[in-house]
Amino acid sequence: MTIEVPGGMVEAGEPDPGRAALRELEEETGFTAAGSRRRRRSAEPGDHEELAAHVVAIGARRSVVCIRTEGEEIETFEPSVEEVDEMVGTGDHACAALERR
């Protein structure tokens, strides 16, 4: 088990990475957002020909049931800022973080 942010590819016909990020957010977590802001762009680890856009969702709210791809096992996890700081600071993994909840 790992804790990850929603992610995916920009599909043909999508105008920009921000729209793709909001689509992935809704599909994987059931949250929608009023908008997005791209924070940075970087090379994708292990594939230096592919770029990753890191996007922040603005005004995110739970709105729908998640649309899962076959084989995905996703459980949303909404840690507090303090919990995130603790996980980052200790190198904690998802299982230990979730067991404490």
Legacy VTK file of the C-alpha trace (Angstrom):
# vtk DataFile Version 3.0
C-alpha trace
ASCII
DATASET POLYDATA
POINTS 101 float
0.000 0.000 0.000
1.239 3.491 -0.823
-0.068 7.018 -0.493
-0.079 8.777 -3.846
-1.619 11.837 -5.399
-4.033 11.302 -8.306
-2.264 11.177 -11.634
-2.598 10.210 -15.249
-2.012 11.217 -18.819
-3.294 14.174 -20.819
-5.669 12.573 -23.317
-6.028 13.552 -26.956
-8.284 16.585 -27.219
-7.674 17.837 -23.669
-6.573 21.464 -23.860
-4.024 21.465 -21.038
-2.538 19.522 -18.092
-4.780 21.403 -15.637
-7.952 20.011 -17.197
-6.427 16.524 -17.310
-5.487 16.820 -13.626
-9.038 17.802 -12.663
-10.439 14.875 -14.674
-8.058 12.448 -12.934
-8.905 13.942 -9.540
-12.610 13.282 -10.113
-12.107 9.801 -11.585
-9.788 8.571 -8.842
-11.119 10.338 -5.740
-14.632 11.606 -6.435
-13.537 15.215 -5.824
-14.204 18.062 -8.251
-12.518 21.457 -8.151
-13.372 24.959 -9.280
-10.017 25.369 -10.988
-6.370 24.448 -11.003
-2.959 26.031 -10.905
0.112 24.395 -12.397
2.932 24.471 -9.862
5.828 22.992 -11.824
6.930 20.746 -14.642
9.574 18.059 -14.352
10.960 15.037 -16.158
9.064 11.861 -15.358
11.297 9.519 -13.308
12.706 6.782 -15.501
11.497 8.407 -18.726
13.348 11.600 -19.511
11.383 12.167 -22.723
8.095 12.553 -20.845
7.243 15.618 -18.758
5.056 15.650 -15.647
2.945 18.657 -14.720
2.280 19.093 -10.995
-1.101 20.762 -10.448
-2.894 22.098 -7.359
-6.703 21.814 -7.342
-8.472 24.983 -6.191
-11.704 24.630 -4.198
-11.826 20.817 -4.210
-14.997 19.167 -2.870
-16.239 15.580 -2.754
-19.026 15.374 -5.294
-19.369 12.017 -7.039
-18.636 8.351 -6.716
-15.175 7.479 -8.040
-14.855 5.991 -11.518
-12.235 3.272 -11.162
-10.241 1.586 -13.888
-10.461 -2.203 -13.692
-7.801 -3.525 -11.324
-7.443 -0.286 -9.341
-7.849 -0.521 -5.590
-8.106 3.036 -4.295
-9.108 4.303 -0.884
-9.158 8.064 -0.407
-7.180 9.321 2.558
-7.498 12.917 3.728
-4.676 13.547 6.202
-4.355 16.768 8.149
-1.412 19.067 7.460
0.131 17.807 10.710
-0.208 14.162 9.599
1.446 14.936 6.261
4.308 16.716 8.022
4.747 13.732 10.344
4.726 11.192 7.489
7.261 13.224 5.504
9.434 13.873 8.554
9.550 10.249 9.701
9.501 8.552 6.306
6.359 6.773 7.512
4.555 4.521 5.072
0.857 4.377 4.327
0.028 1.304 6.413
1.370 2.800 9.652
-0.283 6.149 8.941
-3.667 4.544 8.274
-3.430 2.186 11.280
-3.057 5.191 13.607
-6.349 6.708 12.371
LINES 1 102
101 0 1 2 3 4 5 6 7 8 9 10 11 12 13 14 15 16 17 18 19 20 21 22 23 24 25 26 27 28 29 30 31 32 33 34 35 36 37 38 39 40 41 42 43 44 45 46 47 48 49 50 51 52 53 54 55 56 57 58 59 60 61 62 63 64 65 66 67 68 69 70 71 72 73 74 75 76 77 78 79 80 81 82 83 84 85 86 87 88 89 90 91 92 93 94 95 96 97 98 99 100
